Amino acid sequence: MLKIDERVMIRVAPFGMDLVLTIFYLATPLALIDLKASPVELGLIGTITSSVQMGLANLLGSLSDRLGRRHLILTAPVIFAASCLLMTVAGQVKVVLLLSALNGLGLALFWPSLQAWIADFQTGLGLAYDIGSFNMSWTAAHLVGPISSGFLYSLHPHLPFFVAAAISLMLFFLIYTSLYDRKHQKREKGEPLEADALNWQRGFLYAIWVANFTSWFLLGNARYQFPKLARELAIAPHIIGLFMGCIGLSQFFGFFILRRSNRWHFKKLHLMGAQLLAVAGTLLIFLFSEQFLFATAFIMIGISSSVTYYSSLYYTVHLLKKKGRGTGIHESIIGSGALLGPILGGIAAQYGGLRAPYLLCTAILFTAMMAELNLTKRRNI
């Protein structure tokens, strides 16, 4: 059987899993729209998935500290293969929502354990570089997946789900032959332990967690609420896929830049700049209807989320001793943003119009920025 070097698996595993996810989660809202789903029901797809992920990520991340990473990681592709195949025969909205809960379990099994497995390799700047490779891999999938899904759905509504199921099974066999548990690496000299991290570093970590929550709140609205607005504006499915691909492209670019430098580490200016960029993106979607401006908005949101996600994951595994527990917290925060974003955005769209979610996102961003400034007030730059 094919075996891949473990260093390569740092890139292959996240790419494969998020390729499945992005194909699935563009095709699913389109399928629900064809089933005459309401905006609230569209929001429930992400909310249910994220609520299960948020509820279990911390528990399963901590479990990987005790039982090992491999078996938990292996289970996730099997779950997603089953979910994708069941989508081809799902003819009711409630069935799709049940599958969303199953997907949340798969996410909680996969991401905290995989991220902790990567952190087991090394520490310090080497860890930051590996996290950069990990980030670029899953964002490459966010570039390819939505575009592919949009075109596949245009050919036949079931085709994206068959392709995603096949990729899930291939990923299972690659993980089975190539990914094994490793002993934790010794920390580099001078690297802070959880107990002796400086107060301002811990404050910065909390601020980044707040910022990462807002990023996934925005992304949840972009992925689950924007397709409804786009279809009302007579935008074709493959164009919607290209818009979602703009998020992946800009995240990939952002991760590439961040991986090449450590100047952004613990810098308030970079954090606030990223949040302001997201504000500009949400306002463009709220105010305009031109496709070029939609693409620009998604690029802004993608760059902003690349800063908050990279920072959150790196600071978490850098400052916290128990990597599985730390990545579980990181994923729970992502899950909470992705949970609340679509459902609150759906309620806003239901009662305030299809552009209301982006005004809500702007308000959330400004509130978060005030909290972040308070948490980082001991840090001047």
C-alpha positions as CSV (number, residue, x, y, z in Angstrom):
1,M,0.0,0.0,0.0
2,L,1.1,3.6,-0.7
3,K,3.0,5.2,2.2
4,I,3.8,8.9,2.4
5,D,6.5,10.6,4.6
6,E,5.0,12.0,7.8
7,R,6.2,15.5,6.9
8,V,4.3,15.3,3.6
9,M,1.2,14.1,5.6
10,I,1.3,17.5,7.4
11,R,0.2,18.9,4.0
12,V,-1.8,15.9,2.5
13,A,-4.1,15.2,5.5
14,P,-5.5,18.8,5.9
15,F,-5.8,19.3,2.2
16,G,-7.7,16.0,1.7
17,M,-10.1,16.6,4.6
18,D,-10.9,20.2,3.7
19,L,-11.3,19.3,0.0
20,V,-14.1,17.0,1.2
21,L,-15.6,19.6,3.4
22,T,-15.6,22.4,0.9
23,I,-17.1,20.3,-1.8
24,F,-19.8,19.1,0.6
25,Y,-20.6,22.5,2.1
26,L,-21.1,24.3,-1.1
27,A,-23.2,21.6,-2.7
28,T,-25.4,21.2,0.4
29,P,-26.8,24.7,0.6
30,L,-27.5,24.5,-3.1
31,A,-29.3,21.2,-2.6
32,L,-31.3,22.7,0.2
33,I,-32.2,25.7,-1.9
34,D,-33.6,23.3,-4.5
35,L,-35.6,21.8,-1.6
36,K,-37.1,25.2,-0.9
37,A,-35.3,25.6,2.4
38,S,-35.6,28.9,4.3
39,P,-32.7,31.1,5.4
40,V,-33.0,29.8,8.9
41,E,-32.8,26.2,7.7
42,L,-29.7,27.1,5.6
43,G,-28.1,28.5,8.7
44,L,-28.9,25.4,10.7
45,I,-26.5,23.4,8.5
46,G,-23.5,25.2,9.8
47,T,-25.0,25.7,13.3
48,I,-25.7,22.0,13.9
49,T,-22.3,20.9,12.6
50,S,-20.5,23.6,14.6
51,S,-22.5,22.9,17.8
52,V,-21.4,19.3,17.8
53,Q,-17.8,20.2,16.9
54,M,-17.7,22.8,19.6
55,G,-19.2,20.5,22.2
56,L,-16.8,17.6,21.5
57,A,-13.6,19.2,20.3
58,N,-12.1,20.0,23.7
59,L,-13.1,16.6,25.1
60,L,-11.7,14.7,22.1
61,G,-8.6,16.9,21.9
62,S,-7.8,16.0,25.6
63,L,-8.6,12.4,24.9
64,S,-5.9,12.4,22.1
65,D,-3.4,13.5,24.8
66,R,-4.1,10.3,26.7
67,L,-5.0,7.7,24.0
68,G,-2.9,9.0,21.0
69,R,-3.8,10.8,17.8
70,R,-3.9,8.2,15.1
71,H,-7.1,6.3,15.8
72,L,-9.2,9.5,16.3
73,I,-7.9,10.9,13.1
74,L,-8.6,7.7,11.2
75,T,-12.3,7.7,12.1
76,A,-13.1,11.0,10.6
77,P,-12.8,10.2,6.8
78,V,-15.0,7.1,7.3
79,I,-17.7,9.4,8.9
80,F,-17.5,11.9,6.0
81,A,-17.6,9.2,3.3
82,A,-20.8,7.8,4.8
83,S,-22.3,11.3,5.1
84,C,-21.5,12.2,1.5
85,L,-23.1,9.0,0.2
86,L,-26.2,9.5,2.3
87,M,-26.6,13.0,0.9
88,T,-27.2,11.5,-2.5
89,V,-30.5,9.9,-1.2
90,A,-31.5,12.6,1.2
91,G,-34.8,14.1,0.0
92,Q,-35.8,16.1,3.1
93,V,-34.3,19.0,4.9
94,K,-34.4,17.2,8.3
95,V,-32.2,14.3,6.9
96,V,-29.6,16.8,5.8
97,L,-29.6,18.4,9.2
98,L,-29.0,15.0,10.9
99,L,-26.1,14.5,8.6
100,S,-24.8,17.9,9.7
101,A,-24.6,16.6,13.2
102,L,-22.7,13.5,12.0
103,N,-20.2,15.8,10.3
104,G,-19.7,17.8,13.5
105,L,-18.5,14.6,15.1
106,G,-16.1,14.0,12.3
107,L,-14.6,17.5,12.6
108,A,-14.2,17.1,16.4
109,L,-12.3,13.8,15.9
110,F,-10.1,15.0,13.1
111,W,-8.9,18.6,13.6
112,P,-7.8,18.8,17.3
113,S,-6.0,15.4,17.0
114,L,-4.3,16.3,13.7
115,Q,-3.1,19.7,15.0
116,A,-1.8,18.2,18.2
117,W,0.0,15.5,16.1
118,I,1.7,18.3,14.1
119,A,2.7,20.0,17.3
120,D,4.3,16.7,18.5
121,F,7.0,17.1,15.9
122,Q,8.9,20.1,17.2
123,T,8.6,23.5,19.0
124,G,9.5,27.1,18.4
125,L,10.1,28.5,14.9
126,G,10.0,25.0,13.4
127,L,6.5,24.6,14.9
128,A,5.5,27.9,13.4
129,Y,6.7,26.8,10.0
130,D,4.9,23.5,10.2
131,I,1.7,25.2,11.2
132,G,2.2,27.5,8.1
133,S,2.5,24.4,5.9
134,F,-0.7,23.0,7.5
135,N,-2.6,26.2,7.0
136,M,-1.6,26.6,3.4
137,S,-2.7,23.0,2.7
138,W,-6.2,23.3,4.0
139,T,-6.6,26.7,2.4
140,A,-5.5,25.3,-1.0
141,A,-8.5,22.9,-0.6
142,H,-10.7,25.9,0.1
143,L,-9.6,27.3,-3.2
144,V,-10.1,24.1,-5.2
145,G,-13.1,22.7,-3.4
146,P,-15.8,25.3,-3.9
147,I,-14.9,25.9,-7.5
148,S,-15.0,22.2,-8.2
149,S,-18.2,21.8,-6.3
150,G,-20.0,24.5,-8.1
151,F,-19.1,23.0,-11.5
152,L,-19.9,19.5,-10.4
153,Y,-23.3,20.6,-9.1
154,S,-24.0,22.2,-12.4
155,L,-23.4,18.9,-14.1
156,H,-25.5,16.9,-11.7
157,P,-26.7,17.6,-8.1
158,H,-25.3,14.3,-6.7
159,L,-21.9,14.4,-8.4
160,P,-20.2,16.6,-5.7
161,F,-21.2,14.1,-3.0
162,F,-19.9,11.1,-4.9
163,V,-16.6,12.8,-5.5
164,A,-16.3,13.9,-1.9
165,A,-17.0,10.3,-0.7
166,A,-14.3,8.9,-3.0
167,I,-11.7,11.5,-1.7
168,S,-12.7,10.6,1.9
169,L,-11.9,6.9,1.4
170,M,-8.6,7.7,-0.3
171,L,-7.7,9.9,2.6
172,F,-8.5,7.1,5.1
173,F,-6.1,4.7,3.4
174,L,-3.3,7.3,3.2
175,I,-3.7,8.0,6.9
176,Y,-3.8,4.3,7.8
177,T,-0.5,3.6,6.0
178,S,1.4,6.9,6.7
179,L,0.4,8.5,10.0
180,Y,1.5,7.2,13.4
181,D,1.7,8.6,16.9
182,R,4.9,10.3,17.9
183,K,6.5,11.2,21.2
184,H,6.3,14.8,22.2
185,Q,9.4,16.9,21.4
186,K,11.3,18.7,24.1
187,R,10.6,22.4,24.3
188,E,13.3,24.7,23.0
189,K,15.4,26.6,25.6
190,G,13.6,29.7,26.6
191,E,10.2,28.7,25.3
192,P,7.5,29.6,27.8
193,L,5.6,27.0,29.7
194,E,1.9,27.4,30.2
195,A,2.5,28.3,33.9
196,D,5.2,31.0,33.3
197,A,3.8,32.6,30.1
198,L,3.9,36.4,30.6
199,N,0.6,38.0,31.5
200,W,0.6,40.1,28.3
201,Q,1.1,37.0,26.2
202,R,-1.8,35.3,27.8
203,G,-3.9,38.4,27.3
204,F,-2.9,38.4,23.6
205,L,-3.9,34.7,23.4
206,Y,-7.3,35.5,24.7
207,A,-7.6,38.5,22.3
208,I,-6.7,36.3,19.4
209,W,-9.3,33.7,20.4
210,V,-11.9,36.5,20.4
211,A,-10.7,37.6,16.9
212,N,-10.8,34.1,15.6
213,F,-14.3,33.7,16.8
214,T,-15.4,36.7,14.8
215,S,-13.6,35.4,11.7
216,W,-15.6,32.1,11.8
217,F,-18.8,34.0,12.6
218,L,-18.2,35.9,9.3
219,L,-17.2,32.9,7.3
220,G,-20.3,31.0,8.5
221,N,-22.4,33.7,7.1
222,A,-20.4,33.9,3.9
223,R,-20.7,30.1,3.3
224,Y,-24.3,29.5,4.4
225,Q,-26.2,32.8,3.9
226,F,-24.5,34.3,0.8
227,P,-25.6,31.6,-1.6
228,K,-29.2,32.6,-1.0
229,L,-28.5,36.3,-1.7
230,A,-26.5,35.3,-4.7
231,R,-29.3,33.2,-6.2
232,E,-31.8,36.1,-5.6
233,L,-29.4,38.2,-7.7
234,A,-29.4,35.6,-10.4
235,I,-25.8,34.5,-9.9
236,A,-25.0,31.1,-11.2
237,P,-23.8,28.2,-8.9
238,H,-20.3,28.1,-10.5
239,I,-19.9,31.8,-9.9
240,I,-20.9,31.4,-6.3
241,G,-18.2,28.7,-6.2
242,L,-15.6,31.2,-7.5
243,F,-16.6,33.7,-4.8
244,M,-16.0,31.0,-2.1
245,G,-12.7,30.2,-3.9
246,C,-11.7,33.8,-3.4
247,I,-11.8,33.2,0.4
248,G,-9.5,30.2,0.0
249,L,-7.1,32.0,-2.4
250,S,-6.7,35.0,-0.1
251,Q,-6.2,32.7,3.0
252,F,-3.6,30.8,1.1
253,F,-1.8,34.0,0.2
254,G,-2.0,35.3,3.8
255,F,-0.6,32.0,5.3
256,F,2.2,32.1,2.8
257,I,3.3,35.6,3.9
258,L,2.9,34.8,7.6
259,R,4.9,31.6,7.4
260,R,7.9,33.5,6.0
261,S,8.2,35.9,8.9
262,N,7.8,36.1,12.7
263,R,7.5,39.9,12.8
264,W,3.7,39.6,13.3
265,H,4.0,37.5,16.4
266,F,2.2,39.2,19.3
267,K,1.7,42.5,17.4
268,K,-1.5,44.4,18.1
269,L,-1.2,46.4,14.9
270,H,-1.5,43.3,12.8
271,L,-4.5,42.1,14.8
272,M,-6.4,45.4,14.5
273,G,-5.5,45.7,10.8
274,A,-6.9,42.3,10.1
275,Q,-10.2,43.1,11.9
276,L,-10.6,46.4,10.0
277,L,-10.1,44.6,6.7
278,A,-13.0,42.3,7.7
279,V,-15.2,45.3,8.5
280,A,-14.5,46.7,5.0
281,G,-15.4,43.3,3.4
282,T,-18.7,43.0,5.2
283,L,-19.7,46.5,4.3
284,L,-19.0,45.9,0.7
285,I,-21.4,42.9,0.7
286,F,-24.0,44.9,2.6
287,L,-23.9,48.0,0.3
288,F,-23.2,46.7,-3.2
289,S,-24.3,44.1,-5.8
290,E,-21.5,44.1,-8.3
291,Q,-19.8,40.7,-8.7
292,F,-16.3,42.3,-8.7
293,L,-17.0,44.0,-5.3
294,F,-18.3,40.7,-3.9
295,A,-15.1,39.0,-5.0
296,T,-13.1,41.9,-3.4
297,A,-15.1,41.5,-0.2
298,F,-14.4,37.8,0.1
299,I,-10.7,38.4,-0.5
300,M,-10.6,40.9,2.4
301,I,-12.5,38.5,4.7
302,G,-10.1,35.7,3.7
303,I,-6.9,37.7,4.4
304,S,-8.3,38.8,7.8
305,S,-9.2,35.2,8.8
306,S,-5.7,34.0,7.8
307,V,-4.2,36.3,10.4
308,T,-6.6,35.3,13.2
309,Y,-6.5,31.6,12.5
310,Y,-2.7,31.3,12.1
311,S,-2.2,33.4,15.3
312,S,-4.8,31.4,17.3
313,L,-3.3,28.0,16.4
314,Y,0.3,29.0,16.8
315,Y,-0.1,30.9,20.1
316,T,-2.3,28.1,21.5
317,V,0.2,25.3,20.9
318,H,3.2,27.6,21.7
319,L,1.9,28.7,25.1
320,L,-0.1,25.7,26.3
321,K,1.7,22.6,27.5
322,K,-1.1,20.1,26.7
323,K,-1.3,20.3,22.9
324,G,-4.4,18.2,22.5
325,R,-6.3,20.3,25.1
326,G,-5.0,23.5,23.5
327,T,-6.1,22.5,19.9
328,G,-9.4,21.4,21.4
329,I,-10.0,24.9,22.8
330,H,-8.9,26.4,19.4
331,E,-11.4,24.2,17.5
332,S,-14.2,24.8,20.0
333,I,-13.8,28.6,19.5
334,I,-13.9,28.1,15.7
335,G,-17.0,25.9,16.2
336,S,-18.7,28.5,18.4
337,G,-18.2,31.2,15.8
338,A,-19.3,28.9,13.0
339,L,-22.3,27.9,15.1
340,L,-23.6,31.3,16.0
341,G,-22.8,33.0,12.7
342,P,-25.1,31.0,10.3
343,I,-28.1,30.8,12.7
344,L,-28.0,34.4,13.8
345,G,-27.3,35.5,10.3
346,G,-30.3,33.3,9.2
347,I,-32.6,35.0,11.7
348,A,-31.3,38.4,10.6
349,A,-32.0,37.5,6.9
350,Q,-35.4,36.1,7.8
351,Y,-36.6,39.3,9.4
352,G,-34.3,42.0,8.1
353,G,-33.6,41.0,4.5
354,L,-30.8,38.9,2.8
355,R,-28.2,41.7,3.4
356,A,-28.9,42.0,7.2
357,P,-26.4,39.3,8.2
358,Y,-23.5,41.5,7.0
359,L,-24.6,44.4,9.1
360,L,-24.8,42.0,12.0
361,C,-21.2,40.9,11.2
362,T,-20.0,44.5,11.2
363,A,-21.5,45.1,14.7
364,I,-19.9,41.9,16.0
365,L,-16.6,42.9,14.6
366,F,-16.6,46.3,16.3
367,T,-17.7,44.8,19.6
368,A,-14.9,42.2,19.4
369,M,-12.3,44.9,18.6
370,M,-13.2,46.7,21.8
371,A,-12.7,43.5,23.8
372,E,-9.4,42.8,22.1
373,L,-8.1,46.3,22.8
374,N,-8.9,45.8,26.5
375,L,-7.2,42.4,26.6
376,T,-4.0,43.7,24.9
377,K,-3.8,47.1,26.6
378,R,-0.4,46.2,28.2
379,R,1.0,45.8,24.7
380,N,1.7,49.0,22.9
381,I,2.3,47.8,19.3
